[in-house]
Amino acid sequence: MNLSVLLGSGDNGVFRVRPAIVRKRVHPDDLVSLKAHRRALYEKPHGAILTTVVRIKDDDGDWRWIQAREQVLTRDARGRVLKIRGVATDITDHRQLALSVQRNASEILRAQQDERRRIAREIHDSLAQHLVLIDLTMSRLEREAEHQLPTGAVHDIRNAVRAAHAEVRAFSYLLHPPELDQLGLPGAIAALARGFGIRTGLDIKLDMGVLPDLPPIAQLTLFRTAQEALMNVHRHARACTVNLSLNTVDGGVRLEVADDGEGVQLARLKAAAAGVGLAGMRARLIEIGGALELSVPERGLRLRAWLPVEQKYCSPPTGAVPRA
């Protein structure tokens, strides 16, 4: 259904309706983006075409997703817009299909996270306890043995137990960081940054805003992104200072990690991102409606990751991270 047909004002997808009539039918949540689209259209050179997507109520009272391509048709002598010409396309079915795919992907990720949390707890509560028991039993054997145990064998067993215990802790942490449950996302990222700064010598400056409630999968995704970003700074940037911020922006939560190192690391990161690093983080963000971008300011590298607070829509059409 084209906009002109939807509003009963024409056919062939070319609409000749006043902006005020359109605004009355546009979803309240889309009015701001529609106004921004129109302002940008008015400022563009004559003949430029811009595209926007909004929800418009049809005659039956249902919301339809409409993609509108518009251009300024005529202006007066002072450059004021007199007429706008546009072509509208109903993309409701496509939008609903995309949302369904996104919801399914989110459910899969949520199920994966629940399973990883369960496995992490099992490893911590079961396997780790068995290793502790082995260590205690070795100590008991040393005390109660009638003859001295072979020193080399005891030493090897203790080293193996310590190494296994360290690996169990690391594996459990990778499956699900306990700080997320204990401290929440801002506290977990702050603890990560402080510990990372101590171990690497980086001066990490934090700006942690007040965040809305986020689903567990969104929290874990942003935490892993911060973790990966800090690791890349340490590996590639030769930086001294990192600014890490986590704030609410444009109806979502934005994580930003900016360093003062070598901005040329961007090419290295892109070349190295074909595995479970940044490419994996970008894929996980997109799957739950977010976006990730890298940019090179005057100095260093800036990573920005954004996730919507409410998982209602698909990721931004441009895949861009809000900058405001």
C-alpha positions as CSV (number, residue, x, y, z in Angstrom):
1,M,0.0,0.0,0.0
2,N,1.5,3.3,-1.1
3,L,1.2,6.4,1.0
4,S,-1.1,8.2,-1.5
5,V,-3.4,5.2,-1.5
6,L,-3.2,4.8,2.3
7,L,-4.3,8.5,2.7
8,G,-6.8,8.4,-0.1
9,S,-5.1,11.1,-2.1
10,G,-3.7,9.6,-5.3
11,D,-2.1,6.6,-6.8
12,N,1.1,5.3,-8.4
13,G,2.9,5.9,-5.1
14,V,3.3,9.7,-5.8
15,F,1.7,11.6,-2.9
16,R,0.4,15.1,-3.0
17,V,-0.7,15.7,0.6
18,R,0.1,18.5,3.0
19,P,2.8,17.8,5.6
20,A,0.2,18.6,8.3
21,I,-2.0,15.8,7.1
22,V,0.9,13.3,7.2
23,R,2.0,14.4,10.7
24,K,-1.5,13.7,12.1
25,R,-1.1,10.0,11.0
26,V,2.5,9.5,11.9
27,H,3.3,7.5,15.1
28,P,4.2,9.9,17.9
29,D,7.6,8.2,18.5
30,D,8.5,8.9,14.8
31,L,7.7,12.6,14.7
32,V,11.2,13.7,15.8
33,S,12.9,11.7,13.1
34,L,10.4,12.9,10.5
35,K,11.1,16.5,11.5
36,A,14.8,15.9,11.3
37,H,14.4,14.3,7.9
38,R,12.4,17.3,6.6
39,R,15.0,19.8,8.0
40,A,17.7,17.9,6.2
41,L,15.7,17.9,3.0
42,Y,15.1,21.6,3.1
43,E,18.8,22.3,3.6
44,K,19.9,20.0,0.7
45,P,20.6,21.4,-2.8
46,H,17.6,21.5,-5.1
47,G,16.9,18.1,-6.6
48,A,18.5,16.1,-3.7
49,I,16.6,13.0,-2.6
50,L,16.4,11.8,1.0
51,T,14.8,8.7,2.4
52,T,13.1,8.1,5.8
53,V,11.1,5.3,7.4
54,V,8.1,6.1,9.6
55,R,5.0,4.4,10.9
56,I,1.7,5.8,9.6
57,K,-1.8,4.8,10.7
58,D,-4.0,3.5,7.8
59,D,-7.8,3.9,7.5
60,D,-8.3,0.7,9.5
61,G,-6.3,2.1,12.4
62,D,-3.3,-0.2,11.9
63,W,0.3,1.1,11.9
64,R,2.1,0.6,8.6
65,W,5.8,1.0,8.1
66,I,6.3,3.4,5.2
67,Q,9.6,4.2,3.4
68,A,9.4,7.7,1.8
69,R,11.8,9.0,-0.8
70,E,11.3,12.8,-1.1
71,Q,12.8,15.8,-2.9
72,V,12.0,19.5,-2.9
73,L,10.0,20.1,-6.1
74,T,9.7,24.0,-6.1
75,R,11.0,26.9,-4.0
76,D,10.1,30.6,-4.0
77,A,12.4,33.4,-4.9
78,R,13.7,33.4,-1.3
79,G,14.5,29.7,-1.3
80,R,11.6,28.7,0.8
81,V,10.1,25.3,0.1
82,L,6.7,25.4,-1.7
83,K,6.2,21.8,-2.8
84,I,7.7,18.4,-1.9
85,R,7.4,15.4,-4.2
86,G,7.8,11.9,-2.8
87,V,7.4,8.2,-3.5
88,A,6.2,5.9,-0.7
89,T,6.6,2.2,-0.3
90,D,4.9,0.1,2.3
91,I,7.6,-2.1,3.9
92,T,5.5,-3.4,6.8
93,D,5.8,-7.1,5.8
94,H,9.6,-6.7,5.3
95,R,9.9,-4.9,8.7
96,Q,7.9,-7.5,10.5
97,L,9.9,-10.3,9.0
98,A,13.1,-8.5,10.0
99,L,11.8,-8.0,13.5
100,S,10.8,-11.6,13.7
101,V,14.3,-12.7,12.7
102,Q,15.8,-10.3,15.3
103,R,13.6,-11.6,18.0
104,N,14.5,-15.2,17.2
105,A,18.2,-14.3,17.2
106,S,17.8,-12.6,20.6
107,E,16.0,-15.7,22.0
108,I,18.8,-17.9,20.8
109,L,21.4,-15.6,22.3
110,R,19.5,-15.5,25.6
111,A,19.3,-19.3,25.7
112,Q,23.0,-19.5,25.0
113,Q,23.7,-17.1,27.8
114,D,21.5,-18.9,30.3
115,E,23.2,-22.2,29.4
116,R,26.7,-20.6,29.7
117,R,25.7,-19.2,33.1
118,R,24.6,-22.7,34.2
119,I,27.8,-24.3,33.0
120,A,29.9,-21.6,34.7
121,R,28.2,-22.3,38.0
122,E,28.6,-26.1,37.6
123,I,32.3,-25.7,36.9
124,H,32.7,-23.4,39.8
125,D,30.6,-25.4,42.3
126,S,31.7,-28.9,41.1
127,L,34.9,-29.2,39.2
128,A,36.7,-26.5,41.2
129,Q,35.7,-28.2,44.5
130,H,37.1,-31.5,43.2
131,L,40.5,-29.9,42.5
132,V,40.5,-28.4,46.0
133,L,39.8,-31.9,47.4
134,I,42.7,-33.3,45.4
135,D,45.0,-30.6,46.9
136,L,43.8,-31.3,50.4
137,T,44.2,-35.1,49.9
138,M,47.8,-34.6,48.8
139,S,48.5,-32.6,51.9
140,R,46.9,-35.4,54.0
141,L,49.0,-38.0,52.3
142,E,52.2,-36.1,52.9
143,R,51.3,-35.9,56.6
144,E,50.2,-39.4,57.2
145,A,52.4,-41.4,54.8
146,E,54.7,-43.9,56.5
147,H,57.5,-43.1,54.1
148,Q,58.3,-39.8,52.4
149,L,56.5,-39.4,49.1
150,P,58.6,-38.8,46.0
151,T,59.3,-35.1,46.1
152,G,59.3,-34.7,42.3
153,A,56.0,-36.4,41.9
154,V,54.3,-34.4,44.6
155,H,55.6,-31.2,43.1
156,D,54.3,-32.1,39.7
157,I,50.9,-33.0,41.1
158,R,50.6,-29.8,43.0
159,N,51.6,-27.7,39.9
160,A,49.1,-29.6,37.8
161,V,46.3,-29.0,40.3
162,R,47.2,-25.3,40.6
163,A,47.3,-24.9,36.8
164,A,44.0,-26.8,36.4
165,H,42.4,-24.6,39.1
166,A,43.5,-21.4,37.3
167,E,42.1,-22.7,34.0
168,V,38.8,-23.6,35.6
169,R,38.5,-20.1,37.1
170,A,39.4,-18.5,33.7
171,F,37.0,-20.7,31.8
172,S,34.2,-20.1,34.2
173,Y,34.9,-16.3,34.0
174,L,34.8,-16.4,30.2
175,L,31.5,-18.3,30.2
176,H,29.9,-15.7,32.5
177,P,31.6,-12.9,34.5
178,P,30.3,-13.1,38.0
179,E,30.7,-9.3,38.4
180,L,27.7,-8.8,36.1
181,D,25.4,-10.5,38.7
182,Q,27.1,-9.0,41.7
183,L,27.8,-5.4,40.5
184,G,25.6,-4.8,37.5
185,L,27.0,-3.6,34.1
186,P,28.5,-0.3,35.1
187,G,30.2,-1.8,38.2
188,A,31.4,-4.8,36.3
189,I,33.0,-2.7,33.5
190,A,34.5,-0.3,36.1
191,A,36.0,-3.3,38.0
192,L,37.3,-4.7,34.7
193,A,38.9,-1.3,33.7
194,R,40.5,-0.8,37.1
195,G,42.0,-4.3,37.2
196,F,43.1,-4.0,33.5
197,G,44.8,-0.7,34.2
198,I,46.7,-2.1,37.2
199,R,48.0,-5.1,35.2
200,T,48.9,-3.1,32.0
201,G,49.9,0.3,33.3
202,L,47.2,2.0,31.3
203,D,45.6,5.1,32.8
204,I,41.9,4.3,32.3
205,K,39.5,7.2,33.0
206,L,35.9,6.2,33.6
207,D,32.7,8.1,32.8
208,M,29.8,5.8,34.0
209,G,26.3,7.3,33.6
210,V,23.0,6.1,35.1
211,L,21.7,3.3,32.9
212,P,18.2,1.9,32.4
213,D,17.6,-1.8,32.9
214,L,19.1,-3.9,30.2
215,P,18.4,-7.6,29.5
216,P,21.3,-10.0,30.5
217,I,22.3,-10.6,26.9
218,A,22.7,-6.9,26.3
219,Q,24.8,-6.5,29.5
220,L,27.1,-9.4,28.6
221,T,27.5,-8.1,25.0
222,L,28.6,-4.6,26.1
223,F,30.9,-6.1,28.8
224,R,32.6,-8.4,26.2
225,T,32.9,-5.4,23.9
226,A,34.6,-3.4,26.6
227,Q,36.9,-6.3,27.4
228,E,37.8,-6.8,23.7
229,A,38.4,-3.0,23.2
230,L,40.8,-2.8,26.1
231,M,42.7,-5.9,25.0
232,N,43.1,-4.3,21.5
233,V,44.4,-1.1,23.0
234,H,46.9,-3.1,25.0
235,R,48.0,-5.2,22.0
236,H,48.1,-2.6,19.2
237,A,47.8,1.0,20.4
238,R,51.0,1.8,22.4
239,A,48.7,4.1,24.3
240,C,49.1,5.7,27.8
241,T,45.6,6.8,28.5
242,V,42.1,5.4,27.7
243,N,38.8,7.2,28.2
244,L,36.0,4.7,28.7
245,S,32.4,5.9,29.0
246,L,29.1,4.2,29.3
247,N,26.0,6.4,29.0
248,T,22.4,6.6,27.7
249,V,22.2,8.1,24.2
250,D,19.3,8.3,21.7
251,G,17.1,5.7,23.3
252,G,20.0,3.3,23.9
253,V,23.2,2.7,25.8
254,R,26.5,3.7,24.2
255,L,29.9,2.3,25.2
256,E,32.9,4.4,24.0
257,V,36.5,3.4,24.4
258,A,39.0,6.0,23.1
259,D,42.8,5.8,23.4
260,D,45.7,8.3,22.8
261,G,47.9,5.8,21.0
262,E,48.5,5.0,17.3
263,G,45.5,5.7,15.2
264,V,47.0,3.6,12.4
265,Q,46.1,0.5,14.5
266,L,42.6,0.7,12.7
267,A,44.0,-1.2,9.7
268,R,45.6,-3.8,11.9
269,L,42.4,-4.3,13.9
270,K,40.3,-4.7,10.7
271,A,42.8,-7.2,9.4
272,A,42.8,-9.1,12.7
273,A,39.0,-9.0,13.2
274,A,38.2,-12.0,11.2
275,G,37.8,-14.3,14.2
276,V,36.2,-14.0,17.6
277,G,37.4,-10.4,18.2
278,L,35.9,-7.2,16.9
279,A,34.1,-9.0,14.0
280,G,32.4,-11.3,16.5
281,M,31.5,-8.4,18.8
282,R,30.0,-6.4,15.8
283,A,28.0,-9.5,14.8
284,R,26.6,-10.0,18.3
285,L,25.7,-6.3,18.6
286,I,23.9,-6.3,15.3
287,E,22.0,-9.5,16.2
288,I,20.3,-7.7,19.1
289,G,19.7,-4.4,17.3
290,G,22.9,-2.6,18.0
291,A,25.9,-1.3,16.0
292,L,29.6,-0.9,16.4
293,E,32.0,1.5,14.6
294,L,35.7,2.4,14.7
295,S,37.0,5.8,13.9
296,V,40.4,7.6,14.0
297,P,40.2,11.1,15.6
298,E,43.1,13.5,15.7
299,R,45.0,11.0,18.0
300,G,44.4,7.4,18.8
301,L,41.4,5.2,18.0
302,R,37.8,5.5,19.1
303,L,35.4,2.5,19.4
304,R,31.7,3.1,19.9
305,A,29.1,0.4,20.5
306,W,25.4,1.1,20.9
307,L,22.4,-1.0,21.9
308,P,18.8,0.1,22.1
309,V,17.2,0.1,25.5
310,E,14.0,-1.6,24.2
311,Q,14.4,-4.3,21.5
312,K,11.5,-3.1,19.4
313,Y,13.1,-2.3,16.1
314,C,15.8,-3.5,13.8
315,S,19.3,-2.0,13.9
316,P,19.6,1.5,12.5
317,P,19.3,1.5,8.7
318,T,22.8,2.9,8.3
319,G,24.4,0.7,11.0
320,A,25.7,3.9,12.6
321,V,26.2,4.5,16.3
322,P,24.4,7.7,17.6
323,R,26.9,10.4,18.2
324,A,24.9,12.9,20.3
